[in-house]
Amino acid sequence: MATKNALEQLKELTTVVADTGDFQAIAQFQPTDATTNPSLILAASKLPQYDHLIDDAIKYGQANGNDINEKVTAAMDKLFVSFGLEILKVVPGRVSTEVDARLSFDVEGSIEKAKKFIALYEKAGISKKRVLIKLSSTWEGIQAAKVLEEQYGIHCNLTLLFAFAQAVACAEAGVTLISPFVGRIYDWYVKSTGTEDFEPQEDPGVKSVTAIYNYYKKFGYKTIVMGASFRNTSQILALAGCDNLTISPKLLEELKQSKVIVPRMLSDETAQLKEIQKVHLDEKSFRWLLNEDAMATEKLAEGIRKFAEDAVKLENFLKEKMLQ
């Protein structure tokens, strides 16, 4: 039996990132980085300990808009950055702040929103080096990230990534980090095949991230692979050695309580031995390959809809508070 717990062992192989908007939970597990999204911020904003952040966002919105819609948009931007600022007090690395999912097919809109977030962070004294802008892995999201990285030095995290084609396009665009979703891929295959007892190495989500990791290392891409959206600790441990893994507080606690031995499953050295063909994708081939992948097409659309839905709920929540 290991003397170190599974979380401690995992941290020796992989950068562990907390997947939550609850910075009190983040402090407990001491991850390097943290990620947020509209759904996580919506959940956290309903906790009484964060009322002061809501109040600050509303005051900012009231002072930075000509009508109620502009005021709410400004308040949303401020709230996302306020949560990020609080998170940066408890993690030594970076926080990911997500661009509104309703901009997933809008290159210019995504770029402008990212620049707005970075301006708010910099006004608060935080360098853009400590922030990752999260964008959906649509063709437009990837092109927005390419511009942000090349022209503005703004680092990006491409999320809602389910297909190998998305990963290739992100690598070619030179984005800083990608978040392939293990659990949501698993969910789709469970539903479509009726199989729930995949062995970790046969888990479709684990296989997807492993293939992307090996491809990136084989061809020397610098883009960080961060496995995300886990359903159980077996999926996490099957990817030990991946650059980063972003994990919910519930699964972080399970790892902390576990004493299993955690061997390295992914490595640069192993990737070099793989027989892999290099791929180049333009917009037409990207769209075709994504269209041919039913799972990725469905989960990408579903993910964008869900994040957009939660963004609207958050807007309505702020609007009600403003009009009180």
TORKOL-4160 file (C-alpha; in steps of 0.2 Angstrom, whole numbers, padded with zeros to 4 digits, m for minus):
324
<pt num="1" X="0000" Y="0000" Z="0000"/>
<pt num="2" X="0006" Y="0017" Z="m0004"/>
<pt num="3" X="0010" Y="0029" Z="0011"/>
<pt num="4" X="0005" Y="0044" Z="0000"/>
<pt num="5" X="m0014" Y="0045" Z="m0005"/>
<pt num="6" X="m0019" Y="0044" Z="m0023"/>
<pt num="7" X="m0021" Y="0063" Z="m0025"/>
<pt num="8" X="m0003" Y="0066" Z="m0019"/>
<pt num="9" X="0004" Y="0053" Z="m0030"/>
<pt num="10" X="m0006" Y="0060" Z="m0045"/>
<pt num="11" X="0001" Y="0077" Z="m0042"/>
<pt num="12" X="0018" Y="0070" Z="m0044"/>
<pt num="13" X="0014" Y="0065" Z="m0062"/>
<pt num="14" X="0001" Y="0078" Z="m0068"/>
<pt num="15" X="m0004" Y="0096" Z="m0064"/>
<pt num="16" X="m0020" Y="0094" Z="m0054"/>
<pt num="17" X="m0033" Y="0108" Z="m0058"/>
<pt num="18" X="m0049" Y="0111" Z="m0048"/>
<pt num="19" X="m0065" Y="0111" Z="m0058"/>
<pt num="20" X="m0077" Y="0122" Z="m0047"/>
<pt num="21" X="m0082" Y="0140" Z="m0044"/>
<pt num="22" X="m0082" Y="0137" Z="m0025"/>
<pt num="23" X="m0065" Y="0144" Z="m0020"/>
<pt num="24" X="m0067" Y="0138" Z="m0002"/>
<pt num="25" X="m0067" Y="0120" Z="m0009"/>
<pt num="26" X="m0052" Y="0124" Z="m0020"/>
<pt num="27" X="m0042" Y="0129" Z="m0005"/>
<pt num="28" X="m0045" Y="0113" Z="0003"/>
<pt num="29" X="m0037" Y="0102" Z="m0011"/>
<pt num="30" X="m0022" Y="0114" Z="m0015"/>
<pt num="31" X="m0023" Y="0112" Z="m0034"/>
<pt num="32" X="m0011" Y="0121" Z="m0046"/>
<pt num="33" X="m0025" Y="0129" Z="m0057"/>
<pt num="34" X="m0044" Y="0131" Z="m0057"/>
<pt num="35" X="m0057" Y="0131" Z="m0070"/>
<pt num="36" X="m0074" Y="0139" Z="m0070"/>
<pt num="37" X="m0089" Y="0139" Z="m0082"/>
<pt num="38" X="m0106" Y="0148" Z="m0082"/>
<pt num="39" X="m0114" Y="0132" Z="m0074"/>
<pt num="40" X="m0101" Y="0132" Z="m0060"/>
<pt num="41" X="m0103" Y="0151" Z="m0057"/>
<pt num="42" X="m0122" Y="0150" Z="m0057"/>
<pt num="43" X="m0121" Y="0136" Z="m0043"/>
<pt num="44" X="m0108" Y="0146" Z="m0033"/>
<pt num="45" X="m0117" Y="0162" Z="m0035"/>
<pt num="46" X="m0132" Y="0155" Z="m0025"/>
<pt num="47" X="m0121" Y="0152" Z="m0010"/>
<pt num="48" X="m0123" Y="0165" Z="0004"/>
<pt num="49" X="m0104" Y="0167" Z="0006"/>
<pt num="50" X="m0103" Y="0175" Z="m0011"/>
<pt num="51" X="m0116" Y="0188" Z="m0009"/>
<pt num="52" X="m0103" Y="0201" Z="m0008"/>
<pt num="53" X="m0097" Y="0197" Z="m0026"/>
<pt num="54" X="m0115" Y="0198" Z="m0033"/>
<pt num="55" X="m0117" Y="0215" Z="m0024"/>
<pt num="56" X="m0100" Y="0221" Z="m0032"/>
<pt num="57" X="m0105" Y="0215" Z="m0049"/>
<pt num="58" X="m0122" Y="0224" Z="m0048"/>
<pt num="59" X="m0114" Y="0240" Z="m0043"/>
<pt num="60" X="m0102" Y="0239" Z="m0057"/>
<pt num="61" X="m0116" Y="0235" Z="m0069"/>
<pt num="62" X="m0126" Y="0249" Z="m0064"/>
<pt num="63" X="m0111" Y="0261" Z="m0067"/>
<pt num="64" X="m0106" Y="0253" Z="m0084"/>
<pt num="65" X="m0122" Y="0252" Z="m0095"/>
<pt num="66" X="m0134" Y="0264" Z="m0103"/>
<pt num="67" X="m0149" Y="0252" Z="m0102"/>
<pt num="68" X="m0154" Y="0236" Z="m0092"/>
<pt num="69" X="m0146" Y="0224" Z="m0104"/>
<pt num="70" X="m0130" Y="0233" Z="m0105"/>
<pt num="71" X="m0129" Y="0234" Z="m0086"/>
<pt num="72" X="m0133" Y="0216" Z="m0084"/>
<pt num="73" X="m0119" Y="0211" Z="m0097"/>
<pt num="74" X="m0107" Y="0222" Z="m0088"/>
<pt num="75" X="m0112" Y="0214" Z="m0071"/>
<pt num="76" X="m0109" Y="0197" Z="m0079"/>
<pt num="77" X="m0092" Y="0201" Z="m0085"/>
<pt num="78" X="m0087" Y="0208" Z="m0068"/>
<pt num="79" X="m0094" Y="0193" Z="m0059"/>
<pt num="80" X="m0085" Y="0180" Z="m0069"/>
<pt num="81" X="m0069" Y="0190" Z="m0066"/>
<pt num="82" X="m0073" Y="0193" Z="m0047"/>
<pt num="83" X="m0074" Y="0174" Z="m0045"/>
<pt num="84" X="m0058" Y="0172" Z="m0055"/>
<pt num="85" X="m0049" Y="0185" Z="m0044"/>
<pt num="86" X="m0055" Y="0175" Z="m0028"/>
<pt num="87" X="m0049" Y="0159" Z="m0035"/>
<pt num="88" X="m0032" Y="0166" Z="m0039"/>
<pt num="89" X="m0030" Y="0170" Z="m0021"/>
<pt num="90" X="m0029" Y="0151" Z="m0017"/>
<pt num="91" X="m0021" Y="0144" Z="m0032"/>
<pt num="92" X="m0003" Y="0147" Z="m0037"/>
<pt num="93" X="m0006" Y="0145" Z="m0056"/>
<pt num="94" X="m0020" Y="0151" Z="m0068"/>
<pt num="95" X="m0038" Y="0152" Z="m0068"/>
<pt num="96" X="m0049" Y="0149" Z="m0083"/>
<pt num="97" X="m0063" Y="0161" Z="m0087"/>
<pt num="98" X="m0076" Y="0156" Z="m0100"/>
<pt num="99" X="m0083" Y="0167" Z="m0114"/>
<pt num="100" X="m0102" Y="0167" Z="m0116"/>
<pt num="101" X="m0107" Y="0151" Z="m0125"/>
<pt num="102" X="m0119" Y="0162" Z="m0136"/>
<pt num="103" X="m0103" Y="0168" Z="m0144"/>
<pt num="104" X="m0097" Y="0151" Z="m0150"/>
<pt num="105" X="m0100" Y="0155" Z="m0168"/>
<pt num="106" X="m0094" Y="0173" Z="m0167"/>
<pt num="107" X="m0075" Y="0176" Z="m0170"/>
<pt num="108" X="m0075" Y="0195" Z="m0167"/>
<pt num="109" X="m0088" Y="0194" Z="m0152"/>
<pt num="110" X="m0077" Y="0181" Z="m0144"/>
<pt num="111" X="m0061" Y="0191" Z="m0146"/>
<pt num="112" X="m0069" Y="0207" Z="m0139"/>
<pt num="113" X="m0076" Y="0197" Z="m0124"/>
<pt num="114" X="m0059" Y="0190" Z="m0120"/>
<pt num="115" X="m0051" Y="0207" Z="m0121"/>
<pt num="116" X="m0064" Y="0214" Z="m0109"/>
<pt num="117" X="m0060" Y="0200" Z="m0097"/>
<pt num="118" X="m0042" Y="0203" Z="m0098"/>
<pt num="119" X="m0044" Y="0222" Z="m0096"/>
<pt num="120" X="m0054" Y="0218" Z="m0080"/>
<pt num="121" X="m0041" Y="0207" Z="m0073"/>
<pt num="122" X="m0027" Y="0219" Z="m0077"/>
<pt num="123" X="m0037" Y="0233" Z="m0069"/>
<pt num="124" X="m0037" Y="0222" Z="m0053"/>
<pt num="125" X="m0018" Y="0220" Z="m0054"/>
<pt num="126" X="m0018" Y="0202" Z="m0062"/>
<pt num="127" X="m0007" Y="0199" Z="m0077"/>
<pt num="128" X="m0014" Y="0190" Z="m0092"/>
<pt num="129" X="m0001" Y="0176" Z="m0089"/>
<pt num="130" X="m0012" Y="0170" Z="m0075"/>
<pt num="131" X="m0028" Y="0169" Z="m0085"/>
<pt num="132" X="m0034" Y="0157" Z="m0098"/>
<pt num="133" X="m0049" Y="0162" Z="m0108"/>
<pt num="134" X="m0061" Y="0148" Z="m0111"/>
<pt num="135" X="m0069" Y="0146" Z="m0128"/>
<pt num="136" X="m0080" Y="0132" Z="m0136"/>
<pt num="137" X="m0070" Y="0121" Z="m0148"/>
<pt num="138" X="m0080" Y="0126" Z="m0163"/>
<pt num="139" X="m0071" Y="0132" Z="m0179"/>
<pt num="140" X="m0075" Y="0150" Z="m0174"/>
<pt num="141" X="m0069" Y="0147" Z="m0156"/>
<pt num="142" X="m0053" Y="0140" Z="m0162"/>
<pt num="143" X="m0050" Y="0154" Z="m0175"/>
<pt num="144" X="m0054" Y="0167" Z="m0161"/>
<pt num="145" X="m0041" Y="0159" Z="m0150"/>
<pt num="146" X="m0028" Y="0159" Z="m0164"/>
<pt num="147" X="m0030" Y="0178" Z="m0165"/>
<pt num="148" X="m0030" Y="0180" Z="m0146"/>
<pt num="149" X="m0014" Y="0170" Z="m0144"/>
<pt num="150" X="m0004" Y="0177" Z="m0159"/>
<pt num="151" X="m0010" Y="0196" Z="m0159"/>
<pt num="152" X="m0013" Y="0199" Z="m0141"/>
<pt num="153" X="m0003" Y="0186" Z="m0131"/>
<pt num="154" X="m0019" Y="0181" Z="m0122"/>
<pt num="155" X="m0019" Y="0162" Z="m0118"/>
<pt num="156" X="m0034" Y="0151" Z="m0122"/>
<pt num="157" X="m0042" Y="0135" Z="m0115"/>
<pt num="158" X="m0052" Y="0127" Z="m0128"/>
<pt num="159" X="m0067" Y="0118" Z="m0120"/>
<pt num="160" X="m0081" Y="0106" Z="m0125"/>
<pt num="161" X="m0069" Y="0096" Z="m0135"/>
<pt num="162" X="m0075" Y="0079" Z="m0140"/>
<pt num="163" X="m0067" Y="0075" Z="m0157"/>
<pt num="164" X="m0049" Y="0072" Z="m0163"/>
<pt num="165" X="m0052" Y="0084" Z="m0177"/>
<pt num="166" X="m0055" Y="0098" Z="m0164"/>
<pt num="167" X="m0039" Y="0093" Z="m0155"/>
<pt num="168" X="m0029" Y="0094" Z="m0172"/>
<pt num="169" X="m0037" Y="0111" Z="m0176"/>
<pt num="170" X="m0032" Y="0118" Z="m0159"/>
<pt num="171" X="m0014" Y="0112" Z="m0160"/>
<pt num="172" X="m0013" Y="0120" Z="m0178"/>
<pt num="173" X="m0020" Y="0136" Z="m0171"/>
<pt num="174" X="m0006" Y="0136" Z="m0157"/>
<pt num="175" X="m0019" Y="0137" Z="m0142"/>
<pt num="176" X="m0011" Y="0136" Z="m0125"/>
<pt num="177" X="m0023" Y="0122" Z="m0118"/>
<pt num="178" X="m0037" Y="0111" Z="m0123"/>
<pt num="179" X="m0050" Y="0102" Z="m0112"/>
<pt num="180" X="m0056" Y="0086" Z="m0119"/>
<pt num="181" X="m0071" Y="0080" Z="m0110"/>
<pt num="182" X="m0069" Y="0062" Z="m0104"/>
<pt num="183" X="m0086" Y="0060" Z="m0094"/>
<pt num="184" X="m0097" Y="0067" Z="m0107"/>
<pt num="185" X="m0090" Y="0055" Z="m0121"/>
<pt num="186" X="m0092" Y="0041" Z="m0109"/>
<pt num="187" X="m0110" Y="0046" Z="m0106"/>
<pt num="188" X="m0114" Y="0046" Z="m0124"/>
<pt num="189" X="m0107" Y="0029" Z="m0127"/>
<pt num="190" X="m0116" Y="0022" Z="m0111"/>
<pt num="191" X="m0133" Y="0029" Z="m0118"/>
<pt num="192" X="m0130" Y="0023" Z="m0136"/>
<pt num="193" X="m0122" Y="0006" Z="m0132"/>
<pt num="194" X="m0130" Y="0002" Z="m0115"/>
<pt num="195" X="m0113" Y="m0003" Z="m0109"/>
<pt num="196" X="m0109" Y="0004" Z="m0092"/>
<pt num="197" X="m0094" Y="m0006" Z="m0086"/>
<pt num="198" X="m0080" Y="m0001" Z="m0098"/>
<pt num="199" X="m0063" Y="m0006" Z="m0091"/>
<pt num="200" X="m0053" Y="0011" Z="m0088"/>
<pt num="201" X="m0042" Y="0008" Z="m0104"/>
<pt num="202" X="m0057" Y="0004" Z="m0114"/>
<pt num="203" X="m0067" Y="0019" Z="m0108"/>
<pt num="204" X="m0071" Y="0029" Z="m0124"/>
<pt num="205" X="m0067" Y="0045" Z="m0115"/>
<pt num="206" X="m0050" Y="0039" Z="m0109"/>
<pt num="207" X="m0046" Y="0032" Z="m0126"/>
<pt num="208" X="m0050" Y="0049" Z="m0134"/>
<pt num="209" X="m0039" Y="0059" Z="m0122"/>
<pt num="210" X="m0025" Y="0046" Z="m0124"/>
<pt num="211" X="m0025" Y="0047" Z="m0143"/>
<pt num="212" X="m0024" Y="0066" Z="m0142"/>
<pt num="213" X="m0010" Y="0066" Z="m0129"/>
<pt num="214" X="0000" Y="0054" Z="m0140"/>
<pt num="215" X="m0003" Y="0064" Z="m0156"/>
<pt num="216" X="0003" Y="0080" Z="m0148"/>
<pt num="217" X="0018" Y="0073" Z="m0140"/>
<pt num="218" X="0023" Y="0063" Z="m0156"/>
<pt num="219" X="0023" Y="0079" Z="m0166"/>
<pt num="220" X="0030" Y="0091" Z="m0153"/>
<pt num="221" X="0014" Y="0102" Z="m0151"/>
<pt num="222" X="0016" Y="0113" Z="m0136"/>
<pt num="223" X="m0003" Y="0114" Z="m0132"/>
<pt num="224" X="m0007" Y="0107" Z="m0115"/>
<pt num="225" X="m0019" Y="0092" Z="m0114"/>
<pt num="226" X="m0031" Y="0094" Z="m0099"/>
<pt num="227" X="m0043" Y="0080" Z="m0097"/>
<pt num="228" X="m0059" Y="0086" Z="m0090"/>
<pt num="229" X="m0077" Y="0081" Z="m0085"/>
<pt num="230" X="m0074" Y="0065" Z="m0075"/>
<pt num="231" X="m0087" Y="0053" Z="m0069"/>
<pt num="232" X="m0076" Y="0042" Z="m0058"/>
<pt num="233" X="m0058" Y="0041" Z="m0051"/>
<pt num="234" X="m0054" Y="0026" Z="m0062"/>
<pt num="235" X="m0055" Y="0038" Z="m0078"/>
<pt num="236" X="m0044" Y="0050" Z="m0069"/>
<pt num="237" X="m0031" Y="0037" Z="m0064"/>
<pt num="238" X="m0031" Y="0029" Z="m0082"/>
<pt num="239" X="m0024" Y="0046" Z="m0088"/>
<pt num="240" X="m0011" Y="0049" Z="m0074"/>
<pt num="241" X="0004" Y="0057" Z="m0083"/>
<pt num="242" X="m0007" Y="0068" Z="m0094"/>
<pt num="243" X="m0001" Y="0086" Z="m0094"/>
<pt num="244" X="m0016" Y="0092" Z="m0083"/>
<pt num="245" X="m0032" Y="0085" Z="m0076"/>
<pt num="246" X="m0046" Y="0096" Z="m0070"/>
<pt num="247" X="m0056" Y="0087" Z="m0056"/>
<pt num="248" X="m0072" Y="0091" Z="m0046"/>
<pt num="249" X="m0071" Y="0093" Z="m0027"/>
<pt num="250" X="m0081" Y="0077" Z="m0025"/>
<pt num="251" X="m0068" Y="0066" Z="m0035"/>
<pt num="252" X="m0053" Y="0076" Z="m0027"/>
<pt num="253" X="m0059" Y="0070" Z="m0010"/>
<pt num="254" X="m0061" Y="0052" Z="m0016"/>
<pt num="255" X="m0043" Y="0053" Z="m0022"/>
<pt num="256" X="m0037" Y="0060" Z="m0006"/>
<pt num="257" X="m0045" Y="0046" Z="0004"/>
<pt num="258" X="m0038" Y="0032" Z="m0008"/>
<pt num="259" X="m0022" Y="0024" Z="m0005"/>
<pt num="260" X="m0021" Y="0014" Z="m0021"/>
<pt num="261" X="m0004" Y="0014" Z="m0031"/>
<pt num="262" X="m0005" Y="0027" Z="m0045"/>
<pt num="263" X="0007" Y="0022" Z="m0060"/>
<pt num="264" X="0011" Y="0033" Z="m0074"/>
<pt num="265" X="m0001" Y="0029" Z="m0089"/>
<pt num="266" X="0004" Y="0042" Z="m0102"/>
<pt num="267" X="0022" Y="0048" Z="m0106"/>
<pt num="268" X="0031" Y="0058" Z="m0119"/>
<pt num="269" X="0042" Y="0043" Z="m0122"/>
<pt num="270" X="0028" Y="0031" Z="m0125"/>
<pt num="271" X="0020" Y="0043" Z="m0137"/>
<pt num="272" X="0036" Y="0044" Z="m0148"/>
<pt num="273" X="0035" Y="0025" Z="m0151"/>
<pt num="274" X="0017" Y="0026" Z="m0158"/>
<pt num="275" X="0014" Y="0024" Z="m0177"/>
<pt num="276" X="0003" Y="0040" Z="m0180"/>
<pt num="277" X="0000" Y="0049" Z="m0196"/>
<pt num="278" X="0001" Y="0068" Z="m0195"/>
<pt num="279" X="m0015" Y="0077" Z="m0201"/>
<pt num="280" X="m0018" Y="0095" Z="m0207"/>
<pt num="281" X="m0036" Y="0102" Z="m0207"/>
<pt num="282" X="m0043" Y="0117" Z="m0216"/>
<pt num="283" X="m0061" Y="0123" Z="m0212"/>
<pt num="284" X="m0069" Y="0112" Z="m0224"/>
<pt num="285" X="m0061" Y="0096" Z="m0218"/>
<pt num="286" X="m0063" Y="0101" Z="m0200"/>
<pt num="287" X="m0082" Y="0103" Z="m0202"/>
<pt num="288" X="m0083" Y="0087" Z="m0212"/>
<pt num="289" X="m0074" Y="0076" Z="m0199"/>
<pt num="290" X="m0084" Y="0084" Z="m0185"/>
<pt num="291" X="m0100" Y="0081" Z="m0194"/>
<pt num="292" X="m0095" Y="0062" Z="m0197"/>
<pt num="293" X="m0093" Y="0060" Z="m0178"/>
<pt num="294" X="m0110" Y="0059" Z="m0171"/>
<pt num="295" X="m0105" Y="0059" Z="m0153"/>
<pt num="296" X="m0094" Y="0074" Z="m0155"/>
<pt num="297" X="m0107" Y="0084" Z="m0165"/>
<pt num="298" X="m0121" Y="0080" Z="m0152"/>
<pt num="299" X="m0111" Y="0083" Z="m0137"/>
<pt num="300" X="m0103" Y="0100" Z="m0143"/>
<pt num="301" X="m0121" Y="0106" Z="m0148"/>
<pt num="302" X="m0128" Y="0100" Z="m0131"/>
<pt num="303" X="m0114" Y="0108" Z="m0121"/>
<pt num="304" X="m0115" Y="0125" Z="m0130"/>
<pt num="305" X="m0134" Y="0125" Z="m0127"/>
<pt num="306" X="m0132" Y="0120" Z="m0108"/>
<pt num="307" X="m0119" Y="0134" Z="m0105"/>
<pt num="308" X="m0129" Y="0146" Z="m0114"/>
<pt num="309" X="m0145" Y="0141" Z="m0104"/>
<pt num="310" X="m0135" Y="0144" Z="m0088"/>
<pt num="311" X="m0128" Y="0160" Z="m0094"/>
<pt num="312" X="m0146" Y="0166" Z="m0097"/>
<pt num="313" X="m0151" Y="0160" Z="m0079"/>
<pt num="314" X="m0137" Y="0170" Z="m0072"/>
<pt num="315" X="m0142" Y="0185" Z="m0082"/>
<pt num="316" X="m0159" Y="0184" Z="m0075"/>
<pt num="317" X="m0153" Y="0182" Z="m0058"/>
<pt num="318" X="m0143" Y="0198" Z="m0059"/>
<pt num="319" X="m0157" Y="0207" Z="m0068"/>
<pt num="320" X="m0169" Y="0203" Z="m0054"/>
<pt num="321" X="m0156" Y="0209" Z="m0041"/>
<pt num="322" X="m0154" Y="0225" Z="m0051"/>
<pt num="323" X="m0172" Y="0229" Z="m0052"/>
<pt num="324" X="m0176" Y="0226" Z="m0033"/>
